[in-house]
Amino acid sequence: MTQTLPEKDINLRYLIDNFGIELVLDGQFFWEWQAGLPEITDLDKQLLDKVKAGYLNLLNYSPLLEDIVRMAIVDPILFIGDFYLSPFYVKSEESIDIAVPDEDVIIQGRMDILVLKNQLWVMIIESKKASFSIEEGLAQILSYMLGNPYHDQPSFGMIATGSEFIFVKLVKGKPTRYSLSKGFLMRNPGNELYDVLRVLKHLTQLVTA
């Protein structure tokens, strides 16, 4: 009998044991967040400055919950990055089933936001409560990325807590490998959302080339 597990019950150890995923620390594996990043416009910067200012204002009215993180921070960044324009489109609360190899187990979950291009999963974005750490969403987003049916192309994701953003790359194979970018922090001097948008735009260029 097939067992069904909600994705919230899946941790990183489970994915290592059942999917054989391996963390890659070599920076060359996930070069896409570091090299060849495009410049952004002055208008982009002005809009991102407003996003950061809005976030800092919202911190005065805690708790900053997942829906607020998405509405006030993630959605505007996607808009500025043109992820609502062709050839991309966005699905919200998309369900997903992932079969565990050689076991009668199905992982079930729902993605907060899924950005698609020609049915290719390009960006999976998991909004978490601002009080959560990136680690809270890592196993969850990796589970979603394992559900990508396109085995010959890497999957990219981004976890957003409101206070921090981190990018994820996963390449299926034997073994399946994944790597992380550095964390981009809202409270750092300047505005690291500039770099978040540059990475997003670079990934857009790669998948539309």
C-alpha positions as CSV (number, residue, x, y, z in Angstrom):
1,M,0.0,0.0,0.0
2,T,1.4,3.4,-1.0
3,Q,2.1,5.7,1.9
4,T,1.5,9.4,1.5
5,L,3.7,11.9,3.4
6,P,3.0,15.7,3.6
7,E,6.1,17.6,2.5
8,K,6.1,19.5,5.9
9,D,7.2,16.2,7.5
10,I,10.2,15.8,5.2
11,N,13.6,16.8,6.5
12,L,17.0,17.0,4.9
13,R,18.1,13.6,6.3
14,Y,15.0,12.0,4.7
15,L,16.0,13.4,1.3
16,I,19.6,12.3,1.7
17,D,18.6,8.7,2.7
18,N,15.8,8.3,0.1
19,F,16.9,10.4,-2.9
20,G,20.7,10.3,-2.4
21,I,21.0,14.1,-2.7
22,E,24.5,15.6,-2.0
23,L,25.5,19.1,-1.1
24,V,28.1,20.6,-3.4
25,L,30.4,23.2,-1.8
26,D,32.5,23.9,-5.0
27,G,31.5,27.4,-6.1
28,Q,31.9,26.4,-9.8
29,F,28.9,24.1,-9.5
30,F,26.5,26.9,-8.9
31,W,28.1,29.7,-10.9
32,E,24.9,31.2,-12.1
33,W,24.4,33.4,-9.0
34,Q,28.0,34.7,-9.2
35,A,29.1,35.3,-12.8
36,G,27.6,37.1,-15.7
37,L,25.0,39.0,-13.7
38,P,23.3,41.8,-15.6
39,E,23.1,45.4,-14.5
40,I,19.8,46.7,-13.3
41,T,18.3,50.1,-14.1
42,D,18.0,53.1,-11.8
43,L,14.2,52.6,-11.9
44,D,14.7,49.0,-10.7
45,K,16.8,50.3,-7.8
46,Q,14.2,52.9,-6.9
47,L,11.5,50.3,-6.8
48,L,13.6,47.9,-4.7
49,D,14.5,50.7,-2.3
50,K,10.7,51.1,-1.7
51,V,10.4,47.3,-1.2
52,K,13.1,47.4,1.5
53,A,11.6,50.5,3.1
54,G,8.2,48.7,3.2
55,Y,9.8,45.6,4.8
56,L,11.5,47.7,7.5
57,N,8.1,49.4,8.2
58,L,6.3,46.1,8.5
59,L,8.8,44.9,11.1
60,N,7.2,47.5,13.4
61,Y,3.9,45.5,13.2
62,S,5.0,41.9,13.9
63,P,4.4,39.1,13.4
64,L,5.4,39.3,9.8
65,L,3.5,36.3,8.4
66,E,4.0,34.3,5.2
67,D,1.2,36.0,3.3
68,I,2.6,39.4,4.1
69,V,6.2,38.4,3.1
70,R,4.8,37.3,-0.2
71,M,2.6,40.2,-0.9
72,A,4.9,43.0,0.2
73,I,8.3,41.5,-0.8
74,V,8.3,38.5,-3.1
75,D,5.5,39.6,-5.4
76,P,7.0,43.0,-6.1
77,I,10.4,41.5,-6.9
78,L,8.8,39.1,-9.3
79,F,7.0,42.0,-11.0
80,I,10.2,44.1,-11.3
81,G,12.0,41.0,-12.7
82,D,9.3,40.6,-15.4
83,F,8.3,37.1,-14.3
84,Y,4.7,38.0,-15.0
85,L,5.5,38.6,-18.7
86,S,5.7,36.1,-21.5
87,P,7.3,33.5,-21.8
88,F,6.9,33.1,-18.1
89,Y,3.7,32.7,-16.1
90,V,3.0,32.2,-12.4
91,K,1.0,29.6,-10.7
92,S,0.1,30.0,-7.0
93,E,-0.4,27.2,-4.5
94,E,0.4,24.5,-7.1
95,S,0.1,20.9,-5.8
96,I,2.9,18.4,-6.4
97,D,3.5,14.7,-5.8
98,I,7.0,13.2,-5.6
99,A,7.6,9.5,-5.6
100,V,10.3,8.1,-3.4
101,P,12.6,5.8,-5.5
102,D,12.0,2.0,-4.8
103,E,9.5,2.7,-2.1
104,D,5.7,2.9,-2.0
105,V,5.9,6.5,-0.7
106,I,4.5,9.7,-2.2
107,I,5.5,13.1,-0.9
108,Q,2.6,15.6,-1.3
109,G,3.0,19.3,-1.0
110,R,2.0,22.7,-2.3
111,M,4.3,25.4,-3.7
112,D,3.7,29.0,-2.7
113,I,4.8,30.3,-6.2
114,L,5.8,28.4,-9.3
115,V,7.2,30.3,-12.3
116,L,7.0,28.3,-15.5
117,K,8.3,28.6,-19.1
118,N,6.9,26.2,-21.5
119,Q,6.0,23.8,-18.7
120,L,9.6,23.9,-17.4
121,W,10.0,24.6,-13.7
122,V,12.4,27.5,-13.6
123,M,11.9,29.1,-10.3
124,I,10.3,27.7,-7.1
125,I,9.9,30.3,-4.4
126,E,9.0,29.4,-0.9
127,S,7.9,32.3,1.3
128,K,8.4,31.6,5.0
129,K,7.6,33.6,8.2
130,A,10.2,36.3,8.7
131,S,11.1,34.7,12.1
132,F,12.0,31.4,10.4
133,S,15.6,30.6,9.2
134,I,16.4,29.5,5.7
135,E,17.0,26.0,7.0
136,E,13.2,25.8,7.7
137,G,12.4,25.9,4.0
138,L,15.4,24.0,2.5
139,A,14.2,20.4,2.7
140,Q,10.7,21.6,1.5
141,I,12.0,23.4,-1.6
142,L,14.4,20.6,-2.5
143,S,11.4,18.2,-2.4
144,Y,9.6,20.4,-4.8
145,M,12.6,20.6,-7.1
146,L,13.0,16.9,-7.1
147,G,9.5,16.8,-8.7
148,N,10.8,18.5,-11.8
149,P,10.1,16.1,-14.7
150,Y,12.9,17.6,-16.9
151,H,15.9,15.6,-15.9
152,D,18.3,17.1,-18.5
153,Q,18.2,20.6,-17.1
154,P,19.0,22.0,-13.6
155,S,16.3,23.4,-11.4
156,F,16.7,26.7,-9.6
157,G,14.8,28.0,-6.6
158,M,14.7,30.8,-4.1
159,I,13.8,30.8,-0.5
160,A,12.5,34.1,0.9
161,T,12.0,34.6,4.6
162,G,11.4,38.3,4.3
163,S,14.7,39.1,6.1
164,E,16.8,36.8,3.9
165,F,17.0,35.4,0.4
166,I,19.0,32.4,-0.8
167,F,19.1,30.7,-4.2
168,V,19.2,26.9,-4.7
169,K,20.4,24.8,-7.7
170,L,19.6,21.1,-8.1
171,V,20.9,18.8,-10.8
172,K,19.4,15.4,-11.0
173,G,21.6,12.4,-11.6
174,K,23.6,9.7,-9.8
175,P,24.1,11.3,-7.4
176,T,21.6,14.2,-7.4
177,R,23.5,17.3,-6.3
178,Y,22.5,20.7,-5.0
179,S,24.2,23.9,-3.9
180,L,23.3,27.2,-2.3
181,S,24.2,30.8,-2.9
182,K,25.2,33.1,-0.1
183,G,22.3,34.6,1.9
184,F,21.2,38.1,0.8
185,L,20.1,40.0,4.0
186,M,17.6,42.8,4.1
187,R,19.3,44.4,7.2
188,N,22.8,44.7,5.6
189,P,24.0,48.2,4.6
190,G,22.9,49.3,1.2
191,N,20.2,47.2,-0.6
192,E,21.0,43.5,-1.3
193,L,17.7,43.2,-3.2
194,Y,19.7,44.7,-6.1
195,D,21.8,41.5,-6.2
196,V,18.7,39.3,-5.7
197,L,17.1,40.9,-8.8
198,R,20.4,40.6,-10.8
199,V,20.5,36.8,-10.0
200,L,16.8,36.5,-11.0
201,K,17.4,38.3,-14.2
202,H,20.4,36.2,-15.0
203,L,18.4,33.0,-14.5
204,T,15.8,34.4,-16.8
205,Q,18.4,35.0,-19.5
206,L,19.7,31.4,-19.2
207,V,16.3,29.7,-19.6
208,T,15.1,31.9,-22.4
209,A,18.4,31.7,-24.4
